[in-house]
Amino acid sequence: QAQLVESGGGLVQPGGSLRLSCAASGFAFNDYAIGWFRQAPGKEREGVSCIGTSDSSTYYADSVQGRFTISRDNAANTVYLQMSRLEPSDSAVYYCNVFAGASWIWGQGTQVTVSA
């Protein structure tokens, strides 16, 4: 059964950094692109970043371009989202997802709060 588990969220001051992890199991991780989304209270879920089957294929939303870096470790079945120069507007629950087995698989999310 395909599963994703996010971790690494927390409370950080504006300008700080966090690294989120998305650990995958139950599917051929190396063969799939993985995405990060986020959802703030009262707002729709939005795409943040995505990585293809290798580090050479990445996408970033305009709002995080230049501040966030996505990467993957295929040996560890894990995708990372390094977040720097965090802003209060980055506060949200962050989810990773994958389209595997003809369905979207989502993790449970990890809370990121950026506040002084």
Secondary structure, DSSP 8 states (H G I E B T S, - for coil): --EEEEE--EEE-TT--EEEEEEEESS-GGGS-EEEEEE-TTS--EEEEEE-SSTT-EEE-TTTTTTEEEEEETTTTEEEEEE-S--GGG-EEEEEEEEETTEEEE---EEEEE--
